[in-house]
Amino acid sequence: MNGLPPYKDEHFSIRNVRHKIHDRFKALRDAAIRSMDGRAPYRGPVRLDFDMHAPGFEAGTALIDYTGGIEDILDGSHGVEFTYLPIVYEDDCQVCAGRSRLIRDPSEFYELRITFLGETVDGETPVGGGAE
């Protein structure tokens, strides 16, 4: 995805249209919807690998803030002024494995790789080595 990823903001939800980075939230949700292509949100364990290419972090953020923001966006949530259905998985607590890293780069973009653990493909060993 082009640009910086959304980050978790404990003070003001990025799901709120008035948040200064709501556009990042919307871009990731839209990309996830396209990627899922009508598939129902996964209910099993999930691995999330995340590479952030950027010169550095935004002021007051760390890698864990971006990872947490991404995880929150891909599941469902509701608040007083918004309701969002889950897209990739039901709840971010399903993310049980993964890797996040900053790759110093003058360009700003990020890559996500999501693996549904325990899912079989044509009777083969479960993707990610999860239990059947």
C-alpha positions as CSV (number, residue, x, y, z in Angstrom):
1,M,0.0,0.0,0.0
2,N,1.3,3.5,-0.8
3,G,1.9,5.9,2.1
4,L,2.3,5.2,5.8
5,P,0.1,2.7,7.5
6,P,-2.5,3.7,10.0
7,Y,-1.5,3.6,13.7
8,K,-3.4,2.8,16.9
9,D,-4.5,6.0,18.6
10,E,-5.7,5.4,22.2
11,H,-7.0,9.0,22.5
12,F,-9.2,9.3,19.4
13,S,-10.4,6.4,17.2
14,I,-9.1,6.4,13.6
15,R,-12.4,4.9,12.7
16,N,-14.0,8.3,13.4
17,V,-14.2,10.4,10.1
18,R,-12.8,13.4,12.0
19,H,-9.5,11.7,12.8
20,K,-6.5,13.2,11.0
21,I,-5.5,9.8,9.5
22,H,-9.0,8.4,8.8
23,D,-8.0,8.3,5.1
24,R,-5.4,5.7,5.9
25,F,-8.0,3.6,7.8
26,K,-10.4,3.8,4.9
27,A,-7.7,2.9,2.3
28,L,-6.6,-0.2,4.2
29,R,-10.2,-1.3,4.8
30,D,-11.0,-0.9,1.1
31,A,-7.9,-2.8,0.0
32,A,-8.8,-5.6,2.5
33,I,-12.3,-5.8,1.2
34,R,-11.0,-6.2,-2.4
35,S,-8.5,-8.8,-1.3
36,M,-11.0,-10.9,0.5
37,D,-13.2,-10.9,-2.6
38,G,-16.4,-11.7,-0.8
39,R,-15.0,-14.4,1.5
40,A,-16.3,-14.4,5.0
41,P,-14.0,-13.2,7.8
42,Y,-11.8,-16.1,9.0
43,R,-12.5,-17.5,12.5
44,G,-9.3,-19.4,13.2
45,P,-5.7,-18.4,14.1
46,V,-4.0,-15.8,12.0
47,R,-0.4,-14.8,11.2
48,L,0.2,-11.2,10.2
49,D,3.6,-10.2,8.7
50,F,4.1,-6.4,8.2
51,D,6.9,-4.5,6.5
52,M,6.8,-0.7,6.8
53,H,9.1,1.2,4.3
54,A,9.7,4.7,5.5
55,P,12.5,7.1,6.6
56,G,11.3,6.5,10.2
57,F,8.3,6.7,12.5
58,E,5.9,9.6,12.9
59,A,6.4,11.6,16.1
60,G,5.1,9.8,19.1
61,T,4.7,6.4,17.4
62,A,6.5,3.1,17.4
63,L,6.3,0.0,15.3
64,I,3.8,-1.6,17.8
65,D,1.4,1.3,17.2
66,Y,1.3,0.7,13.4
67,T,0.9,-3.1,14.0
68,G,-1.9,-2.5,16.5
69,G,-3.6,-0.1,14.1
70,I,-3.5,-2.5,11.2
71,E,-4.8,-5.4,13.4
72,D,-7.7,-3.3,14.7
73,I,-8.7,-2.2,11.2
74,L,-9.0,-5.7,9.8
75,D,-11.5,-6.9,12.4
76,G,-14.9,-5.4,13.3
77,S,-15.7,-2.6,15.8
78,H,-18.5,-0.3,16.8
79,G,-18.7,2.9,18.7
80,V,-21.2,5.7,19.4
81,E,-20.8,7.2,15.9
82,F,-19.7,4.2,13.7
83,T,-20.1,0.5,13.1
84,Y,-17.7,-1.5,11.0
85,L,-18.1,-5.2,10.2
86,P,-15.1,-7.5,10.3
87,I,-13.2,-8.0,7.0
88,V,-10.3,-10.4,7.3
89,Y,-10.9,-11.9,10.8
90,E,-13.5,-11.6,13.6
91,D,-11.2,-10.2,16.3
92,D,-7.6,-9.1,16.4
93,C,-7.0,-11.5,19.3
94,Q,-6.9,-14.2,16.5
95,V,-3.5,-12.8,15.4
96,C,-1.2,-15.2,17.2
97,A,1.9,-15.1,15.1
98,G,3.7,-12.7,12.9
99,R,6.6,-10.3,12.3
100,S,6.7,-6.5,12.0
101,R,9.7,-4.5,10.8
102,L,10.7,-1.0,9.7
103,I,12.8,-1.0,6.5
104,R,14.4,2.5,6.3
105,D,13.6,3.8,2.9
106,P,13.0,7.3,1.5
107,S,9.7,6.0,0.0
108,E,6.7,5.5,2.2
109,F,4.7,2.3,1.6
110,Y,3.9,-0.9,3.5
111,E,3.2,-4.6,2.8
112,L,1.0,-7.0,4.7
113,R,1.0,-10.8,4.4
114,I,-1.8,-12.6,6.2
115,T,-1.9,-16.3,6.6
116,F,-4.9,-18.2,7.9
117,L,-3.3,-20.8,10.1
118,G,-4.8,-24.3,10.3
119,E,-6.6,-23.9,6.9
120,T,-6.0,-26.8,4.5
121,V,-5.5,-26.4,0.8
122,D,-6.7,-29.4,-1.3
123,G,-6.1,-31.8,1.6
124,E,-2.5,-30.7,2.1
125,T,-0.8,-29.8,5.4
126,P,-2.4,-26.8,7.0
127,V,-1.1,-23.4,5.8
128,G,1.4,-22.1,8.3
129,G,1.7,-25.5,10.0
130,G,-1.4,-25.1,12.2
131,A,-3.3,-27.9,13.8
132,E,-6.1,-29.5,11.8
